[in-house]
Amino acid sequence: MGIAKEFSGPNVMGTKSNGLSKINYMDELVKKFALLTIEKESDPFNSKKANRLFDQRHAIFKTLQKENKLIDLKQLFDHRDLNVVLAAATHYLVENPKEALEKLSDLSKIDGIIGFAAKNWIEQWKNGEVNFDY
């Protein structure tokens, strides 16, 4: 059973009625964002699973955005998993492009898929092609 199993079901984000304060609730969403990213990248060729995990992560992003808490994604900029850093930086573009682009620029210097993806995100942002409103 994967990490996402814990987050599956009709309410990806869980419920605030479990006694969590709003601050703790937002922290839990950021942790789930990271875990979903890790699981999504652990099996990248399983498109059905990857799409489901992506949708769950996007729902978390939309909740953070609605609550004006996208800044909380910055805590993932120092995560040990560079896929998490990349996902946090790309989603943070809508909140603070300058800081997000700085992080993406750092990532773009890394050889391999992370660097390649970061370069693509920077280029897409500069071309006005990044849209998380879906």
QUIFENPE-V24334 format. One record per residue. N is the residue number from 1. PSI is psi in whole degrees, -180 to 180 (NA if undefined). OMEGA is omega in degrees with one decimal (999 if undefined). Layout:
BEGIN
[[N PSI OMEGA] [N PSI OMEGA]]
END
This chain:
BEGIN
[[1 131 -178.0] [2 174 179.3] [3 -40 -175.0] [4 -24 -179.9] [5 -38 178.6] [6 -26 -174.5] [7 4 -177.3] [8 171 -179.4] [9 -178 -172.3] [10 -28 -177.8] [11 94 -176.5] [12 -37 -173.3] [13 -2 -177.4] [14 -153 -177.8] [15 145 177.0] [16 -11 -177.8] [17 -1 179.9] [18 14 175.5] [19 0 178.9] [20 138 172.1] [21 166 179.9] [22 -39 179.1] [23 -49 178.9] [24 -36 178.8] [25 -45 178.6] [26 -40 176.7] [27 -41 178.5] [28 -38 177.8] [29 -40 179.1] [30 -41 176.8] [31 -42 178.7] [32 -38 176.0] [33 -46 179.6] [34 -47 -178.5] [35 -40 177.9] [36 -38 177.5] [37 -44 180.0] [38 -46 -179.4] [39 -40 178.4] [40 -42 -177.7] [41 -15 -179.7] [42 -18 -179.3] [43 64 -170.6] [44 -15 -177.4] [45 0 175.2] [46 89 -172.1] [47 -36 179.7] [48 -47 178.8] [49 -46 -178.8] [50 -41 178.8] [51 -42 178.9] [52 -45 179.9] [53 -40 177.5] [54 -44 179.4] [55 -40 179.0] [56 -42 179.0] [57 -40 178.9] [58 -37 177.2] [59 -39 176.7] [60 -46 177.0] [61 -48 -178.4] [62 -37 177.4] [63 -46 177.5] [64 -40 179.5] [65 -46 -179.5] [66 -36 -178.2] [67 7 -177.5] [68 44 -177.7] [69 23 177.6] [70 -25 177.5] [71 -26 179.3] [72 -21 177.8] [73 -23 -179.1] [74 -28 179.1] [75 -17 178.2] [76 -4 -179.8] [77 -20 179.4] [78 16 -178.8] [79 149 -179.0] [80 -24 179.8] [81 116 -176.1] [82 -22 173.9] [83 -37 178.0] [84 -44 178.6] [85 -46 179.5] [86 -47 179.9] [87 -42 179.4] [88 -45 -178.8] [89 -42 -179.2] [90 -40 179.4] [91 -23 178.9] [92 -12 178.5] [93 -39 -177.2] [94 -20 -179.6] [95 -49 -175.9] [96 86 -176.5] [97 -39 -177.1] [98 -51 -179.2] [99 -41 -179.5] [100 -42 179.5] [101 -34 175.0] [102 -45 179.1] [103 -43 178.0] [104 -37 176.7] [105 -42 175.7] [106 -45 -178.9] [107 -32 -177.3] [108 -16 180.0] [109 -7 -179.1] [110 134 176.3] [111 147 175.2] [112 -165 -172.7] [113 -34 179.9] [114 -50 179.1] [115 -42 178.6] [116 -47 -179.4] [117 -42 179.4] [118 -43 177.9] [119 -42 179.4] [120 -42 178.2] [121 -43 178.8] [122 -47 -179.7] [123 -45 178.9] [124 -40 178.9] [125 -47 -179.9] [126 -31 179.9] [127 2 179.7] [128 28 -174.7] [129 6 -178.9] [130 125 -179.3] [131 120 178.1] [132 10 -177.6] [133 74 176.0] [134 NA 999]]
END
